């Protein structure tokens, strides 16, 4: 048996419900504290040049605020601003209360919103 051989699947997927897509964020390279003190490394961590991939988004059911923000690539303040606007078309769908303290968005509503936004952009461009 070769001790230097790599396993066939180095990163097993783990358990996720059916219908979820997994994206791994880009790792951030950092310098060790010893190297920084010795003057051989920058003081701040080295950031990746590209944005990390979006988080998992379900294909059906309900999704969280974070999942919607990652899907639409918007910030927290933009999302709440869009939810408050009444005259914006297409309008971001309102979340659904699924418990006493839990609010979620319907995945189908978010997909319909994306489709309507794409169509509105095409009409505006013509």
C-alpha positions as CSV (number, residue, x, y, z in Angstrom):
1,X,0.0,0.0,0.0
2,X,1.4,3.4,-1.0
3,X,1.4,5.8,1.9
4,X,1.7,8.8,-0.4
5,X,-1.4,7.9,-2.5
6,X,-4.3,10.3,-2.4
7,X,-7.8,9.1,-1.5
8,X,-10.2,8.8,-4.5
9,X,-12.6,11.4,-3.0
10,X,-10.6,13.9,-0.9
11,X,-13.7,16.0,-0.1
12,X,-16.8,14.0,0.4
13,X,-20.0,15.9,-0.1
14,X,-21.6,15.2,3.3
15,X,-25.4,15.2,3.8
16,X,-27.5,17.8,2.0
17,X,-31.2,17.5,1.2
18,X,-32.1,16.7,-2.5
19,X,-32.4,19.8,-4.6
20,X,-29.6,21.8,-3.0
21,X,-26.5,23.0,-5.0
22,X,-23.3,23.4,-3.1
23,X,-20.7,26.0,-3.8
24,X,-17.4,26.3,-2.0
25,X,-16.1,29.8,-1.3
26,X,-12.7,30.8,-2.5
27,X,-10.1,30.3,0.3
28,X,-8.4,33.4,1.7
29,X,-4.6,33.1,2.0
30,X,-3.2,34.6,5.1
31,X,0.4,35.1,6.4
32,X,1.5,33.6,9.7
33,X,2.0,36.0,12.6
34,X,5.6,35.0,12.8
35,X,6.3,36.0,9.2
36,X,4.5,39.3,9.8
37,X,6.6,40.2,12.9
38,X,9.8,39.2,11.0
39,X,8.8,41.7,8.2
40,X,8.6,39.1,5.5
41,X,4.8,39.3,4.9
42,X,2.2,42.0,4.5
43,X,0.3,43.1,7.6
44,X,-3.1,42.3,6.2
45,X,-4.4,39.0,4.9
46,X,-4.2,38.5,1.1
47,X,-7.7,38.7,-0.3
48,X,-8.8,36.6,-3.3
49,X,-9.2,38.5,-6.5
50,X,-12.7,37.2,-7.3
51,X,-15.8,37.1,-5.2
52,X,-16.7,33.9,-3.4
53,X,-19.3,31.6,-5.0
54,X,-22.9,32.0,-3.9
55,X,-24.3,29.9,-1.1
56,X,-26.6,26.9,-1.7
57,X,-30.0,27.8,-3.1
58,X,-32.8,25.2,-3.0
59,X,-34.7,24.3,-6.1
60,X,-38.1,24.1,-4.4
61,X,-39.7,25.1,-1.1
62,X,-38.5,28.1,0.9
63,X,-35.3,30.0,1.2
64,X,-33.7,32.4,3.7
65,X,-32.9,36.1,3.4
66,X,-29.2,35.2,3.0
67,X,-29.9,32.7,0.2
68,X,-32.0,35.3,-1.7
69,X,-29.3,37.9,-1.2
70,X,-26.7,35.6,-2.5
71,X,-28.9,34.5,-5.5
72,X,-29.7,38.1,-6.5
73,X,-26.2,39.4,-5.5
74,X,-27.5,42.3,-3.4
75,X,-26.7,43.6,0.0
76,X,-28.8,43.5,3.1
77,X,-29.8,47.2,2.9
78,X,-30.7,46.9,-0.8
79,X,-32.9,43.9,-0.1
80,X,-34.9,45.7,2.6
81,X,-35.1,48.9,0.5
82,X,-36.6,46.8,-2.4
83,X,-39.1,45.2,0.0
84,X,-40.3,48.7,1.1
85,X,-40.7,50.1,-2.4
86,X,-44.3,49.9,-3.6
87,X,-44.0,51.4,-7.1
88,X,-41.0,49.3,-8.2
89,X,-41.8,46.9,-11.0
90,X,-41.1,44.0,-10.9
91,X,-41.5,44.1,-7.2
92,X,-39.5,41.7,-4.9
93,X,-42.0,39.3,-3.4
94,X,-42.8,39.5,0.3
95,X,-41.5,36.8,2.6
96,X,-43.9,34.3,4.1
97,X,-44.2,33.7,7.9
98,X,-43.6,30.0,8.5
99,X,-43.4,30.2,12.3
100,X,-43.7,32.7,15.2
101,X,-40.1,34.0,14.5
102,X,-39.3,32.7,11.0
103,X,-39.8,34.4,7.7
104,X,-38.8,32.7,4.4
105,X,-39.2,33.5,0.7
106,X,-40.9,31.0,-1.6
107,X,-38.3,29.7,-4.1
108,X,-40.9,29.8,-6.9
109,X,-41.7,33.5,-6.2
110,X,-38.0,34.4,-6.4
111,X,-37.5,32.5,-9.6
112,X,-40.6,34.3,-11.1
113,X,-39.2,37.6,-9.9
114,X,-35.9,36.9,-11.7
115,X,-37.8,36.0,-14.9
116,X,-39.9,39.2,-14.7
117,X,-36.9,41.3,-14.1
118,X,-35.1,39.8,-17.1
119,X,-38.1,40.5,-19.3
120,X,-38.5,44.1,-18.0
121,X,-34.8,44.7,-18.8
122,X,-35.3,43.3,-22.4
123,X,-38.3,45.5,-22.9
124,X,-36.5,48.6,-21.6
125,X,-33.5,47.9,-23.9
126,X,-35.7,47.7,-27.1
